[in-house]
Amino acid sequence: DAKTTQPPSMDCAEGRAANLPCNHSTISGNEYVYWYRQIHSQGPQYIIHGLKNNETNEMASLIITEDRKSSTLILPHATLRDTAVYYCIVRVATSYDKVIFGPGTSLSVIP
Amino acid sequence: DGGITQSPKYLFRKEGQNVTLSCEQNLNHDAMYWYRQDPGQGLRLIYYSQIVNDFQKGDIAEGYSVSREKKESFPLTVTSAQKNPTAFYLCASSPGTDYYGYTFGSGTRLTVV
């Protein structure tokens, strides 16, 4: 089973911030939180990752709670092209181990 | 540019035939993975390989086989024993030594008629 839980779907108005939550209550101390997104019929694309500090890159921001049991991916100004399925996973960064991808959150950005 | 190439993008086969899906990477990654995705579902792990000439079963390995004779290549064979092979197949790789996780190919959509 996946080590993360996410809502199955969310809507967001175009131009507004999209906040996608993820629960990972059994995360280990050396596991990072990773976010990927998959646009229809394409391979998943890496977005961002973090251990315990908040992270930001050109695509998104990642907010991890202090107890590390949950996180939120923020797309600051959602566009129609952000409509996709978003996956949250946890894994040890420098590891070859298998990772389970859950069903993710299907984000629909509405004009 | 480095990346993962999956071919073909679309594949049609008759029921009862074996079919091999190609996955090649030029990222010098040690680990490679095969996932299956059904409509509206997440990714389910079929097989993975951490090193050449070695591979492990994932959660849904029955009816599939793999080989890893070269670091760059990890082909997946869908055999006639796979009861419901029609799906979207994704190949991924990981270096295991940096923090950016997986790189995925663009996928192969297999339809068995």
Interface residues (C-beta under 8 A of the other chain):
Chain A: A2 Y32 Y34 Y36 S41 Q42 G43 P44 Q45 Y46 H49 Y87 R91 A93 T94 S95 Y96 K98 V99 I100 F101 G102 P103 G104
Chain B: I4 Q6 D30 A31 Y33 Y35 G40 Q41 G42 L43 L45 Y48 Q50 Q56 G58 D59 F88 L90 A92 S94 G96 T97 D98 Y99 Y100 G101 Y102 T103 F104 G105 S106 G107 R109
